[in-house]
Every structure is written in C-alpha cells, then in structure tokens.
Amino acid sequence: RSSDLDLFLFSYYAQGMPFVDMAFIRRSQIAEGRLVYERHKTGQRITISLLPCMQHIISRYQTTNSPYVFPLLHSTEPAQAYREYQTQLNWYNRSLKRLATLACISERLTSYTPRHSWATSAYHANMELPLISKALGHSNPHTTLTYLREIDDNRLEEANRKLLESL
C-alpha cells in the first residue's frame, strides 16, 4: 500500500512519531501549521511544525467523513478504536517486512524503524540529547539513549580532544 510508505515517511518527518500517535491524530489537532498532540504512551505534549513534506502527505488523506488525519481508524469509541489500531499496526508491520524483502534490506523494518532512525539522524546532526528526548516525548534522556545507535568512538575522541584543548 502506498499509504504504508506515507506513514513511514510521516513518522520520520514528524520527529519519529510512533504509529499509535499517527493512528489517533485528529484533524482538530492541526492549526496554524502546527500539530499539537499528547503522546499516547507517556501523555507528553508534543508540538510539531508541519513542514511542506508533512503537509503533502496529510493532503493525500483529506476526507470530510473522518475526524482522523490518516485512514487507519473508523471508530471514535475508545475501545473499538484501540482494537482497530492494533489490527492496523499488525498489518503495517507485515507490510514493512514485505517491503524490506522486496528492497533487499537485510535489517528488520518495523513501525519503530523511522523513530529510531530519526533519533539517530538527529544525534549525528549534533542535536543535543535533551532536544532529541523532548522531540521523542521522553521524560528521561536515558530512555532516548536506547534509541540511538552506538555512540561513535571517533565522536567521543573528538569531543574529549576539544574539551582538553579548552583547558
């Protein structure tokens, strides 16, 4: 499904937004070029400026009959909507597995791949750990460290060299 690629990209573009949060995003949470929502898992408030690449994806799913941004859920009743989310997550992860096979990608692709990839990319772009933590909705930066690929020893050496030169 082309929507699976859209969801994968949107997750990455939206600071590694988890699938559960994408599924439950409502149109009413978008105003003045911003998306404001609470993380489903932690309740942390997240504010994201909607860049053109995100707006483009959202615009593909403009419907008047659904309160949700993406066509993943139909029910607004919490228990039923959560069951629908679980079914969609299962489908999405199977689809990503097929996509990885077709693209000859040896790494396992899951709904968390764009989240981990965004965190790792942000880290390699020298974004500070507290900013990455805030973007991911983590209350503890130690949680964020589990999302980052191994910290590069060369970066550590360079940081230590700069520190010692400043003395």
DSSP file with accessible surface (Angstrom, degrees, kcal/mol):
  #  RESIDUE AA STRUCTURE BP1 BP2  ACC     N-H-->O    O-->H-N    N-H-->O    O-->H-N    TCO  KAPPA ALPHA  PHI   PSI    X-CA   Y-CA   Z-CA
    1    1 A R    >>        0   0  126      0, 0.0     3,-0.9     0, 0.0     4,-0.9   0.000 360.0 360.0 360.0 134.4    0.0    0.0    0.0
    2    2 A S  H 3>  +     0   0   96      1,-0.3     4,-2.1     2,-0.2     3,-0.2   0.815 360.0  66.8 -65.8 -26.2    1.3    3.4   -0.9
    3    3 A S  H 3> S+     0   0   23      1,-0.2     4,-2.7     2,-0.2    -1,-0.3   0.834  92.7  60.5 -64.3 -28.3   -0.2    4.6    2.4
    4    4 A D  H <> S+     0   0    5     -3,-0.9     4,-2.4     2,-0.2    -1,-0.2   0.919 105.4  46.5 -64.6 -41.3    2.4    2.5    4.3
    5    5 A L  H  X S+     0   0   92     -4,-0.9     4,-2.8    -3,-0.2     5,-0.3   0.922 111.8  51.9 -65.1 -42.7    5.2    4.4    2.7
    6    6 A D  H  X S+     0   0    8     -4,-2.1     4,-3.0     1,-0.2    -2,-0.2   0.922 111.1  47.1 -57.9 -45.0    3.4    7.7    3.5
    7    7 A L  H  X S+     0   0    4     -4,-2.7     4,-2.5     2,-0.2    -1,-0.2   0.910 111.7  50.8 -64.6 -41.5    3.1    6.6    7.1
    8    8 A F  H  X S+     0   0   40     -4,-2.4     4,-1.8     2,-0.2    -2,-0.2   0.948 115.2  42.2 -60.3 -49.1    6.7    5.5    7.3
    9    9 A L  H  X S+     0   0   55     -4,-2.8     4,-3.2     2,-0.2     5,-0.2   0.915 113.2  52.4 -66.1 -42.9    7.9    8.9    5.9
   10   10 A F  H  X S+     0   0    1     -4,-3.0     4,-2.6    -5,-0.3     7,-0.3   0.920 106.7  53.9 -61.0 -41.5    5.5   10.9    8.0
   11   11 A S  H  <>S+     0   0    1     -4,-2.5     6,-1.6    -5,-0.2     5,-1.3   0.934 113.1  43.1 -57.3 -45.9    6.7    9.1   11.2
   12   12 A Y  H >X5S+     0   0   76     -4,-1.8     3,-0.8     4,-0.2     4,-0.7   0.950 115.1  48.1 -64.9 -50.4   10.3   10.1   10.3
   13   13 A Y  H 3<5S+     0   0   82     -4,-3.2     2,-0.5     1,-0.3    -1,-0.2   0.829 105.0  61.8 -60.3 -33.3    9.4   13.7    9.3
   14   14 A A  T 3<5S-     0   0    1     -4,-2.6    -1,-0.3    -5,-0.2     3,-0.2  -0.195 130.3 -87.3 -92.2  43.0    7.4   14.2   12.5
   15   15 A Q  T <45S-     0   0   50     -3,-0.8    -3,-0.2    -2,-0.5    -2,-0.2   0.856  86.8 -50.0  60.1  38.6   10.3   13.6   14.8
   16   16 A G  S  <<S-     0   0    0     -5,-1.3    -1,-0.2    -4,-0.7    -4,-0.2   0.866  78.3-166.4  72.3  36.4    9.9    9.9   14.9
   17   17 A M        -     0   0    0     -6,-1.6    -1,-0.2    -7,-0.3    -3,-0.1  -0.315  21.5-117.5 -59.2 129.8    6.2    9.9   15.7
   18   18 A P     >  -     0   0    1      0, 0.0     4,-2.1     0, 0.0     3,-0.4  -0.331  18.8-115.7 -67.1 154.3    5.1    6.5   16.9
   19   19 A F  H  > S+     0   0    4      1,-0.2     4,-2.8     2,-0.2     5,-0.2   0.885 114.2  58.1 -57.1 -41.8    2.5    4.6   14.9
   20   20 A V  H  > S+     0   0   13      1,-0.2     4,-1.5     2,-0.2    -1,-0.2   0.902 107.5  47.0 -59.2 -40.0   -0.1    4.7   17.7
   21   21 A D  H  > S+     0   0    5     -3,-0.4     4,-0.7     1,-0.2    -1,-0.2   0.902 111.4  50.8 -70.5 -38.1    0.1    8.5   17.8
   22   22 A M  H >< S+     0   0    1     -4,-2.1     3,-0.8     1,-0.2    48,-0.4   0.912 108.4  53.3 -62.5 -42.1   -0.2    8.7   14.0
   23   23 A A  H 3< S+     0   0    0     -4,-2.8    50,-0.3     1,-0.2    49,-0.2   0.882 114.1  40.8 -60.6 -37.7   -3.3    6.5   14.1
   24   24 A F  H 3< S+     0   0   42     -4,-1.5    -1,-0.2    -5,-0.2    -2,-0.2   0.429  81.3 125.6 -96.4   1.7   -5.1    8.6   16.6
   25   25 A I    <<  -     0   0    3     -3,-0.8    44,-2.3    -4,-0.7    45,-0.4  -0.416  47.0-153.9 -62.7 130.7   -4.2   12.1   15.3
   26   26 A R  B >   -A   68   0A  82     42,-0.3     3,-2.0    -2,-0.2    42,-0.3  -0.788  23.7-122.8-106.2 149.9   -7.3   14.1   14.7
   27   27 A R  G >  S+     0   0   56     40,-3.1     3,-1.9    -2,-0.3    41,-0.1   0.833 110.6  67.0 -57.3 -31.7   -7.7   16.9   12.2
   28   28 A S  G 3  S+     0   0  104     39,-0.4    -1,-0.3     1,-0.3    40,-0.1   0.647  89.5  65.9 -66.6 -12.7   -8.7   19.2   15.1
   29   29 A Q  G <  S+     0   0   58     -3,-2.0     7,-2.4     6,-0.0     2,-0.5   0.436  87.9  81.6 -88.9   1.5   -5.1   18.9   16.5
   30   30 A I  E <   +B   35   0B  44     -3,-1.9     2,-0.3     5,-0.2     5,-0.2  -0.933  54.1 146.2-110.8 124.3   -3.8   20.7   13.4
   31   31 A A  E >   +B   34   0B  61      3,-2.3     3,-1.6    -2,-0.5    -3,-0.0  -0.963  61.8   0.9-156.0 141.9   -4.0   24.5   13.4
   32   32 A E  T 3  S-     0   0  198     -2,-0.3     3,-0.1     1,-0.3    -1,-0.0   0.855 129.0 -52.2  50.5  41.5   -1.8   27.3   12.0
   33   33 A G  T 3  S+     0   0   33      1,-0.2    17,-2.9    16,-0.1     2,-0.4   0.674 117.0 106.5  74.5  16.2    0.7   25.0   10.5
   34   34 A R  E <   -BC  31  49B 118     -3,-1.6    -3,-2.3    15,-0.3     2,-0.5  -0.962  56.9-149.7-129.1 148.9    1.3   23.1   13.7
   35   35 A L  E     -BC  30  48B   1     13,-2.8    13,-2.7    -2,-0.4     2,-0.5  -0.973  18.5-175.3-112.8 123.9    0.3   19.7   15.0
   36   36 A V  E     + C   0  47B  39     -7,-2.4     2,-0.3    -2,-0.5    11,-0.2  -0.990  18.7 142.8-123.4 123.9   -0.2   19.5   18.8
   37   37 A Y  E     - C   0  46B  12      9,-2.3     9,-3.4    -2,-0.5     2,-0.5  -0.952  45.9-112.2-151.0 167.9   -0.9   16.2   20.5
   38   38 A E  E     - C   0  45B 130     -2,-0.3     7,-0.2     7,-0.2     6,-0.1  -0.931  40.9-107.3-107.2 132.5   -0.2   14.2   23.6
   39   39 A R     >  -     0   0    6      5,-3.1     4,-2.2    -2,-0.5     5,-0.0  -0.343  22.8-139.3 -56.1 130.9    1.9   11.1   23.3
   40   40 A H  T  4 S+     0   0   95      1,-0.2    -1,-0.1     2,-0.2    -2,-0.0   0.891  99.0  41.5 -59.2 -41.2   -0.4    8.1   23.7
   41   41 A K  T  4 S+     0   0  152      1,-0.1    -1,-0.2     3,-0.1    -2,-0.1   0.891 131.7  17.4 -78.2 -42.4    2.2    6.2   25.8
   42   42 A T  T  4 S-     0   0   65      2,-0.1    -2,-0.2    95,-0.0    -1,-0.1   0.577  88.0-126.7-110.9 -15.3    3.5    9.0   28.1
   43   43 A G     <  +     0   0   39     -4,-2.2     2,-0.1     1,-0.3    -3,-0.1   0.484  55.5 152.7  78.2   1.3    1.0   11.8   27.9
   44   44 A Q        -     0   0   70     93,-0.3    -5,-3.1    -6,-0.1     2,-0.4  -0.422  48.1-119.9 -65.6 137.5    3.8   14.2   27.0
   45   45 A R  E     -C   38   0B 157     -7,-0.2     2,-0.4    -2,-0.1    -7,-0.2  -0.652  31.4-167.7 -80.7 130.3    2.6   17.2   24.9
   46   46 A I  E     -C   37   0B   6     -9,-3.4    -9,-2.3    -2,-0.4     2,-0.5  -0.972   8.6-168.1-122.0 134.0    4.3   17.4   21.5
   47   47 A T  E     -C   36   0B  62     -2,-0.4     2,-0.4   -11,-0.2   -11,-0.2  -0.991   9.4-177.9-122.6 126.8    4.2   20.3   19.2
   48   48 A I  E     -C   35   0B   3    -13,-2.7   -13,-2.8    -2,-0.5     2,-0.5  -0.990  25.4-133.2-128.1 128.7    5.4   19.9   15.6
   49   49 A S  E     -C   34   0B  56     -2,-0.4     2,-1.0   -15,-0.2   -15,-0.3  -0.693  30.1-126.6 -74.4 128.3    5.7   22.5   12.9
   50   50 A L        -     0   0   16    -17,-2.9    -1,-0.1    -2,-0.5   -36,-0.0  -0.691  27.4-160.1 -83.7 106.0    4.2   20.9    9.8
   51   51 A L    >>  -     0   0   98     -2,-1.0     4,-2.6   -38,-0.1     3,-1.0  -0.371  35.0 -97.3 -78.5 163.8    6.8   21.3    7.0
   52   52 A P  H 3> S+     0   0  107      0, 0.0     4,-2.7     0, 0.0     5,-0.2   0.860 123.6  57.2 -52.7 -38.9    5.8   21.0    3.4
   53   53 A C  H 3> S+     0   0   50      1,-0.2     4,-1.3     2,-0.2     5,-0.1   0.880 111.8  42.7 -63.3 -33.4    6.8   17.4    3.1
   54   54 A M  H <> S+     0   0    3     -3,-1.0     4,-2.6     2,-0.2    -1,-0.2   0.904 112.6  52.0 -76.3 -42.9    4.4   16.6    6.0
   55   55 A Q  H  X S+     0   0   77     -4,-2.6     4,-2.7     1,-0.2    -2,-0.2   0.890 106.1  56.3 -58.9 -39.6    1.6   18.8    4.7
   56   56 A H  H  X S+     0   0  108     -4,-2.7     4,-0.9    -5,-0.3    -1,-0.2   0.918 109.7  44.3 -60.0 -44.7    1.9   17.0    1.3
   57   57 A I  H >< S+     0   0    4     -4,-1.3     3,-1.0     1,-0.2     4,-0.4   0.946 113.5  50.1 -66.4 -46.3    1.3   13.6    2.9
   58   58 A I  H >< S+     0   0    5     -4,-2.6     3,-2.0     1,-0.3    -2,-0.2   0.906 103.9  59.9 -58.8 -40.3   -1.5   14.9    5.1
   59   59 A S  H >< S+     0   0   61     -4,-2.7     3,-1.2     1,-0.3    -1,-0.3   0.770  93.4  65.9 -63.8 -23.2   -3.2   16.4    2.0
   60   60 A R  T << S+     0   0  135     -3,-1.0    -1,-0.3    -4,-0.9    -2,-0.2   0.710 103.2  47.7 -67.3 -20.0   -3.4   13.0    0.3
   61   61 A Y  T <  S+     0   0   32     -3,-2.0     2,-0.5    -4,-0.4    -1,-0.2  -0.002  73.6 146.0-115.7  29.2   -5.9   11.9    3.0
   62   62 A Q    <   +     0   0  118     -3,-1.2     2,-0.3     2,-0.0     7,-0.1  -0.544  18.2 155.7 -69.4 115.7   -8.3   14.8    3.1
   63   63 A T        -     0   0   61     -2,-0.5     3,-0.2     3,-0.2    -2,-0.1  -0.978  39.9-150.2-136.8 154.7  -11.7   13.4    3.8
   64   64 A T  S    S+     0   0  154     -2,-0.3    -1,-0.1     1,-0.1    -2,-0.0   0.599  90.8  62.8 -97.7 -11.4  -14.7   15.1    5.3
   65   65 A N  S    S+     0   0  141      1,-0.0    -1,-0.1     2,-0.0     0, 0.0   0.356  94.4  63.3 -99.8   6.7  -16.2   12.0    6.9
   66   66 A S        -     0   0   26     -3,-0.2    -3,-0.2     2,-0.1   -39,-0.1  -0.994  59.2-153.7-132.5 136.9  -13.4   11.1    9.4
   67   67 A P  S    S+     0   0   48      0, 0.0   -40,-3.1     0, 0.0   -39,-0.4   0.666  77.1  88.6 -76.5 -14.3  -12.1   13.1   12.4
   68   68 A Y  B    S-A   26   0A   3    -42,-0.3   -42,-0.3     5,-0.2    -5,-0.2  -0.564  73.9-139.6 -88.7 149.9   -8.7   11.3   11.9
   69   69 A V  S    S+     0   0    2    -44,-2.3    -1,-0.1    -2,-0.2   -43,-0.1   0.924  89.5  43.9 -70.6 -45.4   -5.9   12.5    9.7
   70   70 A F  S >  S-     0   0    1    -48,-0.4     2,-2.4   -45,-0.4     3,-0.8  -0.797  89.4-116.6-106.7 147.7   -4.9    9.1    8.4
   71   71 A P  T 3  S+     0   0   72      0, 0.0     3,-0.1     0, 0.0   -48,-0.1  -0.299  84.2 103.7 -79.7  58.9   -7.4    6.4    7.2
   72   72 A L  T 3  S+     0   0    5     -2,-2.4     2,-0.3   -49,-0.2    16,-0.1   0.745  74.5  41.5-106.7 -35.2   -6.4    3.9    9.9
   73   73 A L    <   +     0   0    1     -3,-0.8    -5,-0.2   -50,-0.3    -1,-0.2  -0.883  45.9 176.9-118.2 149.4   -9.3    4.1   12.4
   74   74 A H        +     0   0  151     -2,-0.3     2,-0.2     6,-0.1    -1,-0.1   0.682  62.9  73.9-115.2 -37.3  -13.1    4.4   11.8
   75   75 A S        -     0   0   26      1,-0.1     9,-0.0     5,-0.1    -1,-0.0  -0.520  51.3-166.2 -83.8 146.4  -14.5    4.3   15.3
   76   76 A T        +     0   0   82     -2,-0.2    -1,-0.1    -3,-0.0     3,-0.0   0.426  63.8 105.3-104.5  -1.8  -14.3    7.2   17.7
   77   77 A E  S  > S-     0   0   94      1,-0.1     4,-3.0     2,-0.0     5,-0.3  -0.669  76.5-132.8 -77.9 122.7  -15.3    4.9   20.6
   78   78 A P  H  > S+     0   0  101      0, 0.0     4,-2.3     0, 0.0     5,-0.2   0.861  98.8  45.1 -51.7 -48.1  -12.0    4.3   22.5
   79   79 A A  H  > S+     0   0   45      2,-0.2     4,-1.8     1,-0.2     5,-0.1   0.932 118.2  43.4 -65.0 -43.9  -12.1    0.5   23.0
   80   80 A Q  H  > S+     0   0   69      2,-0.2     4,-2.4     1,-0.2    -1,-0.2   0.917 113.0  52.4 -67.4 -41.7  -13.1   -0.1   19.4
   81   81 A A  H  X S+     0   0    1     -4,-3.0     4,-2.5     1,-0.2    -2,-0.2   0.901 108.1  51.8 -62.1 -38.3  -10.7    2.4   18.0
   82   82 A Y  H  X S+     0   0   94     -4,-2.3     4,-2.3    -5,-0.3    -1,-0.2   0.906 108.5  50.2 -67.2 -38.6   -7.9    0.8   20.0
   83   83 A R  H  X S+     0   0  122     -4,-1.8     4,-2.1     2,-0.2    -1,-0.2   0.913 110.9  49.9 -63.9 -40.7   -8.8   -2.6   18.5
   84   84 A E  H  X S+     0   0   33     -4,-2.4     4,-2.6     1,-0.2    -2,-0.2   0.913 108.7  52.8 -63.1 -41.6   -8.7   -1.1   15.1
   85   85 A Y  H  X S+     0   0   26     -4,-2.5     4,-2.9     1,-0.2     5,-0.2   0.927 107.5  51.2 -58.6 -45.7   -5.3    0.4   15.8
   86   86 A Q  H  X S+     0   0   96     -4,-2.3     4,-2.1     1,-0.2    -1,-0.2   0.905 110.8  48.3 -61.2 -40.8   -3.9   -3.0   16.9
   87   87 A T  H  X S+     0   0   95     -4,-2.1     4,-2.3     2,-0.2    -1,-0.2   0.929 113.4  47.3 -63.6 -44.6   -5.2   -4.5   13.6
   88   88 A Q  H  X S+     0   0   37     -4,-2.6     4,-3.0     2,-0.2    -2,-0.2   0.889 110.0  52.6 -65.9 -39.2   -3.6   -1.7   11.6
   89   89 A L  H  X S+     0   0   37     -4,-2.9     4,-2.7     2,-0.2     5,-0.2   0.928 109.7  49.4 -62.5 -43.1   -0.3   -1.9   13.4
   90   90 A N  H  X S+     0   0   95     -4,-2.1     4,-2.1    -5,-0.2    -2,-0.2   0.931 113.4  46.1 -59.4 -48.7   -0.2   -5.6   12.7
   91   91 A W  H  X S+     0   0   88     -4,-2.3     4,-2.5     2,-0.2    -2,-0.2   0.925 112.3  51.3 -60.0 -46.2   -0.9   -5.0    9.0
   92   92 A Y  H  X S+     0   0    1     -4,-3.0     4,-2.5     1,-0.2    -2,-0.2   0.931 109.8  48.4 -60.6 -46.5    1.6   -2.2    8.8
   93   93 A N  H  X S+     0   0   44     -4,-2.7     4,-1.9     1,-0.2    -1,-0.2   0.895 112.1  49.0 -65.0 -37.9    4.5   -4.2   10.4
   94   94 A R  H  X S+     0   0  112     -4,-2.1     4,-2.2    -5,-0.2    -1,-0.2   0.909 111.1  51.1 -65.7 -39.9    3.8   -7.1    8.0
   95   95 A S  H  X S+     0   0   13     -4,-2.5     4,-2.6     1,-0.2    -2,-0.2   0.910 108.9  50.3 -63.7 -40.8    3.8   -4.7    5.1
   96   96 A L  H  X S+     0   0    1     -4,-2.5     4,-2.5     2,-0.2    -1,-0.2   0.881 107.8  53.9 -65.9 -35.6    7.1   -3.3    6.2
   97   97 A K  H  X S+     0   0  148     -4,-1.9     4,-2.0     2,-0.2    -1,-0.2   0.930 110.7  46.0 -63.2 -44.1    8.6   -6.8    6.4
   98   98 A R  H  X S+     0   0  113     -4,-2.2     4,-2.7     1,-0.2    -2,-0.2   0.911 111.3  52.8 -64.2 -41.3    7.5   -7.4    2.8
   99   99 A L  H  X S+     0   0   75     -4,-2.6     4,-2.4     1,-0.2    -2,-0.2   0.921 107.6  50.9 -60.9 -43.5    8.8   -4.1    1.7
  100  100 A A  H  <>S+     0   0    6     -4,-2.5     5,-3.1     2,-0.2     4,-0.3   0.916 111.1  49.0 -60.9 -42.1   12.2   -4.9    3.3
  101  101 A T  H ><5S+     0   0  104     -4,-2.0     3,-1.4     1,-0.2    -2,-0.2   0.944 112.2  47.5 -63.2 -46.5   12.3   -8.2    1.4
  102  102 A L  H 3<5S+     0   0  146     -4,-2.7    -1,-0.2     1,-0.3    -2,-0.2   0.855 115.0  45.9 -62.9 -35.6   11.4   -6.6   -1.9
  103  103 A A  T 3<5S-     0   0   58     -4,-2.4    -1,-0.3    -5,-0.2    -2,-0.2   0.361 111.4-120.9 -89.6   4.8   14.0   -3.9   -1.4
  104  104 A C  T < 5 +     0   0  119     -3,-1.4     2,-0.6    -4,-0.3    -3,-0.2   0.872  55.0 160.5  55.9  40.1   16.7   -6.4   -0.3
  105  105 A I      < -     0   0   78     -5,-3.1    -1,-0.2    -6,-0.2     4,-0.1  -0.840  28.7-163.0 -92.7 122.2   17.1   -4.7    3.0
  106  106 A S        +     0   0  126     -2,-0.6    -1,-0.1    -3,-0.1     2,-0.1   0.788  65.1  86.1 -79.5 -26.4   18.7   -7.0    5.5
  107  107 A E  S    S-     0   0  113      1,-0.1     2,-0.4    -7,-0.1    -2,-0.1  -0.444  90.4-106.0 -73.4 149.7   17.7   -5.0    8.6
  108  108 A R        -     0   0  209     -2,-0.1     2,-0.5    -8,-0.0    -1,-0.1  -0.609  31.4-149.3 -76.6 124.7   14.2   -5.7   10.0
  109  109 A L        +     0   0   22     -2,-0.4     2,-0.3   -13,-0.2    -9,-0.1  -0.856  27.9 158.2 -95.7 130.1   11.8   -2.8    9.3
  110  110 A T    >   -     0   0   28     -2,-0.5     3,-1.7   -14,-0.1   -17,-0.0  -0.853  59.4 -88.6-137.0 178.2    9.1   -2.2   11.9
  111  111 A S  T 3  S+     0   0    9      1,-0.3     4,-0.4    -2,-0.3   -92,-0.2   0.734 127.0  55.2 -62.5 -19.9    6.9    0.7   12.9
  112  112 A Y  T 3> S+     0   0   66      1,-0.2     4,-2.7     2,-0.1     5,-0.3   0.595  82.9  87.8 -90.2  -8.2    9.7    1.8   15.2
  113  113 A T  H <> S+     0   0   23     -3,-1.7     4,-2.9     1,-0.2     5,-0.2   0.930  89.1  46.4 -58.2 -47.4   12.3    2.0   12.5
  114  114 A P  H  > S+     0   0    0      0, 0.0     4,-2.5     0, 0.0    -1,-0.2   0.881 112.5  52.5 -65.8 -29.7   11.6    5.6   11.5
  115  115 A R  H  > S+     0   0    2     -4,-0.4     4,-2.1     2,-0.2    -2,-0.2   0.959 114.0  40.7 -66.9 -49.9   11.5    6.6   15.1
  116  116 A H  H  X S+     0   0   56     -4,-2.7     4,-2.5     1,-0.2    33,-0.2   0.895 115.5  52.6 -64.9 -39.6   14.9    5.1   15.9
  117  117 A S  H  X S+     0   0   35     -4,-2.9     4,-2.9    -5,-0.3    -2,-0.2   0.905 108.6  49.6 -64.5 -42.2   16.3    6.4   12.5
  118  118 A W  H  X S+     0   0   33     -4,-2.5     4,-2.9    -5,-0.2     5,-0.2   0.943 111.8  48.6 -62.1 -45.4   15.1    9.9   13.3
  119  119 A A  H  X S+     0   0    0     -4,-2.1     4,-2.3     2,-0.2    -2,-0.2   0.927 113.9  46.3 -61.0 -43.5   16.7    9.9   16.7
  120  120 A T  H  X S+     0   0   15     -4,-2.5     4,-2.6    27,-0.3    -1,-0.2   0.924 113.5  48.6 -66.6 -42.7   20.0    8.5   15.3
  121  121 A S  H  X S+     0   0   52     -4,-2.9     4,-1.4     2,-0.2    -2,-0.2   0.910 111.2  50.4 -63.2 -42.0   20.0   11.1   12.4
  122  122 A A  H  <>S+     0   0    7     -4,-2.9     5,-2.6     2,-0.2     3,-0.2   0.918 111.0  49.4 -62.0 -42.0   19.3   13.9   14.9
  123  123 A Y  H ><5S+     0   0   35     -4,-2.3     3,-1.9     1,-0.2    -2,-0.2   0.935 110.4  49.3 -62.8 -45.3   22.2   12.7   17.0
  124  124 A H  H 3<5S+     0   0   91     -4,-2.6    -1,-0.2     1,-0.3    -2,-0.2   0.729 104.8  59.4 -69.8 -18.3   24.5   12.5   14.1
  125  125 A A  T 3<5S-     0   0   75     -4,-1.4    -1,-0.3    -3,-0.2    -2,-0.2   0.220 123.2-109.1 -90.0  13.4   23.4   16.1   13.1
  126  126 A N  T < 5 +     0   0  114     -3,-1.9     2,-0.3     1,-0.2    -3,-0.2   0.726  60.8 162.3  66.1  26.7   24.7   17.1   16.6
  127  127 A M      < -     0   0   70     -5,-2.6    -1,-0.2    -6,-0.2     2,-0.1  -0.591  46.0-106.4 -72.0 138.1   21.3   17.7   18.0
  128  128 A E    >>  -     0   0  132     -2,-0.3     4,-2.0     1,-0.1     3,-0.7  -0.365  21.8-119.1 -68.7 145.8   21.6   17.8   21.8
  129  129 A L  H 3> S+     0   0   54      1,-0.3     4,-2.9     2,-0.2     5,-0.2   0.873 112.0  55.9 -54.9 -42.2   20.3   14.8   23.7
  130  130 A P  H 3> S+     0   0   81      0, 0.0     4,-2.2     0, 0.0    -1,-0.3   0.882 108.4  49.0 -61.4 -34.0   17.7   16.9   25.7
  131  131 A L  H <> S+     0   0   94     -3,-0.7     4,-2.6     2,-0.2    -2,-0.2   0.910 111.4  48.4 -69.0 -42.4   16.2   18.1   22.4
  132  132 A I  H  X S+     0   0    0     -4,-2.0     4,-2.2     2,-0.2     6,-0.2   0.937 111.8  50.9 -62.1 -43.4   16.0   14.6   21.0
  133  133 A S  H  X>S+     0   0    5     -4,-2.9     5,-2.8     1,-0.2     4,-0.7   0.922 111.3  47.3 -59.2 -45.9   14.4   13.5   24.2
  134  134 A K  H ><5S+     0   0  151     -4,-2.2     3,-0.9    -5,-0.2    -1,-0.2   0.929 110.6  51.8 -63.4 -43.2   11.8   16.2   24.0
  135  135 A A  H 3<5S+     0   0   13     -4,-2.6    -1,-0.2     1,-0.3    -2,-0.2   0.879 112.1  46.2 -61.0 -38.0   11.1   15.5   20.4
  136  136 A L  H 3<5S-     0   0    1     -4,-2.2    -1,-0.3    -5,-0.2    -2,-0.2   0.564 115.1-116.5 -81.6  -9.1   10.5   11.9   21.1
  137  137 A G  T <<5 +     0   0    1     -3,-0.9     2,-0.4    -4,-0.7   -93,-0.3   0.762  61.7 151.7  79.9  25.0    8.3   12.7   24.1
  138  138 A H      < -     0   0   17     -5,-2.8    -1,-0.3    -6,-0.2    -2,-0.1  -0.746  37.9-160.9 -90.2 137.1   10.7   11.1   26.6
  139  139 A S  S    S+     0   0  104     -2,-0.4    -1,-0.1     1,-0.2    -5,-0.1   0.660  83.3  49.6 -86.3 -15.5   10.7   12.4   30.2
  140  140 A N  S >> S-     0   0   70      1,-0.1     3,-1.6    -7,-0.1     4,-1.0  -0.973  70.9-148.9-128.2 120.4   14.1   10.8   30.8
  141  141 A P  H 3> S+     0   0   52      0, 0.0     4,-1.5     0, 0.0    -1,-0.1   0.766  96.9  69.3 -59.0 -23.3   17.1   11.3   28.4
  142  142 A H  H 3> S+     0   0  134      1,-0.2     4,-0.7     2,-0.2     3,-0.0   0.866  95.1  54.8 -63.4 -33.1   18.3    7.8   29.4
  143  143 A T  H X4 S+     0   0   62     -3,-1.6     3,-1.1     1,-0.2     4,-0.4   0.912 103.8  55.6 -62.4 -40.7   15.3    6.4   27.6
  144  144 A T  H >X S+     0   0    0     -4,-1.0     3,-2.1     1,-0.3     4,-0.7   0.854  94.6  66.9 -62.6 -34.7   16.4    8.2   24.5
  145  145 A L  H >< S+     0   0   72     -4,-1.5     3,-0.7     1,-0.3    -1,-0.3   0.816  91.9  61.8 -58.6 -29.6   19.9    6.6   24.6
  146  146 A T  T << S+     0   0  105     -3,-1.1    -1,-0.3    -4,-0.7    -2,-0.2   0.728 101.0  54.9 -69.1 -17.9   18.2    3.3   23.8
  147  147 A Y  T <4 S+     0   0   21     -3,-2.1     2,-0.3    -4,-0.4   -27,-0.3   0.660  92.8  86.3 -85.4 -20.3   17.1    4.7   20.5
  148  148 A L  S << S-     0   0   18     -3,-0.7     3,-0.1    -4,-0.7   -31,-0.1  -0.626  80.1-121.1 -87.8 140.5   20.5    5.8   19.4
  149  149 A R        -     0   0  128     -2,-0.3     3,-0.1   -33,-0.2    -1,-0.1  -0.208  63.8 -54.3 -61.7 170.1   22.8    3.6   17.5
  150  150 A E        -     0   0  185      1,-0.1     2,-0.4     3,-0.0    -1,-0.2  -0.149  65.2-106.0 -50.7 138.6   26.2    3.0   19.3
  151  151 A I        -     0   0   82     -3,-0.1     2,-0.2     1,-0.1    -1,-0.1  -0.566  41.1-111.9 -70.4 126.0   27.9    6.3   20.0
  152  152 A D     >  -     0   0   66     -2,-0.4     4,-1.8     1,-0.2     3,-0.4  -0.401  15.0-144.6 -65.0 125.6   30.7    6.6   17.6
  153  153 A D  H  > S+     0   0  109      1,-0.2     4,-2.8     2,-0.2     5,-0.2   0.844 100.4  58.8 -60.8 -33.1   34.1    6.3   19.3
  154  154 A N  H  > S+     0   0  107      1,-0.2     4,-2.4     2,-0.2    -1,-0.2   0.901 105.2  48.8 -64.3 -39.0   35.5    8.9   16.8
  155  155 A R  H  > S+     0   0   67     -3,-0.4     4,-2.5     2,-0.2    -1,-0.2   0.885 111.4  50.5 -66.0 -38.1   32.9   11.5   18.0
  156  156 A L  H  X S+     0   0  106     -4,-1.8     4,-2.5     2,-0.2    -2,-0.2   0.938 110.7  48.4 -64.6 -45.3   33.8   10.7   21.6
  157  157 A E  H  X S+     0   0  126     -4,-2.8     4,-2.6     1,-0.2    -2,-0.2   0.920 112.6  48.7 -60.0 -44.8   37.6   11.1   20.9
  158  158 A E  H  X S+     0   0   73     -4,-2.4     4,-2.5     2,-0.2    -1,-0.2   0.916 111.2  49.7 -63.2 -43.0   36.9   14.4   19.1
  159  159 A A  H  X S+     0   0   56     -4,-2.5     4,-2.3     1,-0.2    -2,-0.2   0.919 112.4  47.5 -63.5 -41.2   34.7   15.7   22.0
  160  160 A N  H  X S+     0   0   83     -4,-2.5     4,-2.8     2,-0.2     5,-0.2   0.919 110.1  52.6 -66.7 -41.4   37.4   14.8   24.5
  161  161 A R  H  X S+     0   0   98     -4,-2.6     4,-2.4     1,-0.2    -2,-0.2   0.944 111.1  46.9 -59.0 -46.7   40.1   16.5   22.4
  162  162 A K  H  X S+     0   0  121     -4,-2.5     4,-1.3     1,-0.2    -1,-0.2   0.896 111.7  51.5 -62.7 -40.5   38.0   19.7   22.3
  163  163 A L  H  < S+     0   0  102     -4,-2.3     3,-0.4    -5,-0.2     4,-0.4   0.950 112.4  44.7 -61.2 -48.3   37.3   19.6   26.0
  164  164 A L  H >< S+     0   0   95     -4,-2.8     3,-1.1     1,-0.2    -2,-0.2   0.855 109.8  55.4 -68.8 -33.3   41.0   19.1   26.8
  165  165 A E  H 3< S+     0   0  126     -4,-2.4    -1,-0.2     1,-0.2    -2,-0.2   0.783 101.6  59.4 -68.2 -25.3   42.1   21.9   24.4
  166  166 A S  T 3<        0   0   90     -4,-1.3    -1,-0.2    -3,-0.4    -2,-0.2   0.591 360.0 360.0 -80.2  -9.2   39.8   24.3   26.1
  167  167 A L    <         0   0  164     -3,-1.1    -3,-0.0    -4,-0.4    -4,-0.0  -0.352 360.0 360.0 -75.8 360.0   41.5   23.8   29.5
